[in-house]
Amino acid sequence: MSHQSKAFYPQAAKRLLLAVVNQAIFDVLENNEEAKAAEQWLLSRGFDTYVALLDCDPKVFRPA
């Protein structure tokens, strides 16, 4: 039986965001069916909002 915690773990949320971003970048690079949507999301204000909410360093996700 699994246990569901009501606690919020910021580090886990940041790692999950990083995994989602990695998948989106992979989709763009592979130019698969999700490439256009992934590219639009990565360039969106919604993405910037997630980065800000999780207090992530935006430099990690933006080109130098």
Protein Blocks (a to p, Z undefined) as FASTA:
>chain_A
ZZddfbdcfklmmmmmmmmmmmmmmmmmnopaklmmmmmmmmpmklmmmmmmnopafklm
pcZZ
